[in-house]
Amino acid sequence: MRVISGSSRGTNLETLEGNNTRPTLDRVKEALFNIIQCKIIDANVLDLFSGSGALGIEALSRGAKSCIMCDKSYEAIEVINKNVKKTHLEEKAKIIKNDYKKTLELLQGQKFDLIFIDPPYVLNIAVDSIKTIIELDLLEGNGIIILETDNEKRELENLNKLNVNVYDLRKYGRVSLIFLNRKG
């Protein structure tokens, strides 16, 4: 896994051992960033289930102003710290070791232009995290949320109950990217 573009282009990133995390494939990451490229410059980014930090680091490398990367795993936090140092993006990155709900509560009052949601698929917590983001008003007015999932049907059914608009959906093998913004 590597940084695809920007100031840290080509830097190989460390990943976590085992099956607890599943890094976003380079081809999916490249497609994602091609879709959102006009939203990245000077964006405030939240990478909620960071894993290795690859999505947040890619955003910073491409010109995001700041990125908060969160994971509850001690091992993930160690890898994120190593990757942020390796890419020389420490000044723009803030790393939080905490559960997603507690992190979102701590961030109340802040606004994000881009929010990446890529939780472990088996936990079925993606929609709950998006619901909390909307309730706490963490999404900038024209901000977007990108959800990575392996069960697009389940997520879409549950997202219909929230005050969000699904404006794009892309499928890459068994992985789907769902792009959301505020309704209205």
N, C-alpha and C positions, 0 to 999 in steps of 0.2 A: 504494500500500500504506500502511495506517495502523494505529495502535493502536486496537483495537476498544473496550476497556473499561478502567476503573480510573483510576488517578491520571494517566496520560498519554493518556487517551482522546482520539481525534481527531488526534493528532500524526501528520503524514505522515512516513513513513520513507523514507530513501534506499535505492535498490537498486543492485545491480551491473550494469554494462553487459555486453552479450554474452550468450551461451548457456551459459556455464560454470555458472551458478547458476540455479535456478528457484524463485523465492519461492513459499511456500505461499499459495494464493489466499485472499482474505479470507473467502469463504464456507466454505472448508474449515477455516481457522483459527478462525472463529467457532463452527462445529460442534464442533471438537476441544475448545475451551475450555468450551463448554457441557457436554460430557461429563465433563470432569475438574474442573469448578469447585469441588467439595468437597475436592479434594486440593491446591489451590494455596496457600491461606493458610499462611504461615510455612514453606513447602516450600523445601528446598534442591534446586535445579534444575541439570541439566547439559544444555546445548544443544550437542551434539557436532559437528555439521556446520552451523555457524551461518549461513553465507552473509551475510545482512544483519543477523542478530540478532533478526529479527522474533518468533520463537517465545519466545525467552528474555525479550525486552523485554515481550511481552504477559504472560508469567507474572509478571514483576516488577511491572508496572503493576497487576496484579490481586491483589497481596499476597504474592507469594513472598518469602521471607526473603533468599535469595541466588540468583545464577545465574552459573555458569561457562559462558562462550561460547567455543567453540573453532573455529578454521578454519585451514587451512594456507596459504591464499591471502593474500598481502600486501594486495591490493586489498580483499578481504572484511574483513580486520581494520580497515582504514581506514574502511570504511562502518559497521561495527559500532561503532567508537569514536565516529563522528559521531552515529549514532542513539542511543547511550547518553547522550551529552551533551545531545542535543536533547530527550530525554525526562526529563532530570534524575535518572537512575537510577545515576549513577556509583558511589555508595557501596555499592550492593548487587550490582554487576556486576564480574566478573573476566573479563578477555579474554585468551585464550591463543592465540598464533600457533604452531601445531604440527600435526604429523600426528596423527591420532586415536589410533594405537597408543601413541605416545610420551606423549600427553596422558593417556590412561587409566593408563599406568604411573606418571606423575607424581602422579596423584590417588589412588593406592593408599593405603588407610587412611581415606579419606573415604567418606561414605554420602550417597546422593541419593534424594529422595522421588520426583522426576520426572526422567526422562531422555528427551530428544527425539533421535531418530535419523532424519535426513533427508539421507542422502548423495547425491551425484550417482548417478542410477539406473544409468548405464552401467558404473560401477565394480564393482558387485556385491559390496560390502563390508559391507552392513548386518548380515548374520547374523554375520560375523566380529567386528564391533564389539560385538554383543550377547554373543557367546561370551566375549569378553575382559572385558566388564563383569561377567558372572557369575563367571568364573574369579577375577577380582581382588576380588570381593565388594564392589562399589561400589553396589549397589542396597540401599536400606533394606528391612527385613523386609516392610513393607507397601507398598513403593514400586512404581511402574509405569514401564514403558518404552513409548513410543509411536513406532512405526515408520511412516514415510510411504514408500510404494513405488508403482511402476507395474506391478509383477509379483508380485501377491499369491500366485499359485500357487507360484512358485519359492521365495519367502520362507517360506511356510507349510511346504513340504516340508523345507526346511533347518532351520527352527525346531523341528520335531519331534524333531530329534537333540539339542536342548539342554535344560537343566534349567529351562525356562520354560513357562508356561501361557498360551495365547492365550485371553483371556477376552472379547474383543470384536473385531469387525471391521466397519468401515464403508467404504462405497465412494462416491466422489464423482466421477462421470465416469470418467476413466482412473486416478485416484488412489485408493489404498486406505490407510486408517489401521488398523494392527494394534496392539491393546492387549495388553501382556504383563505378567505378574507372575511371581514365583517359584512353582515347583511345590511342593506340599506345604503 
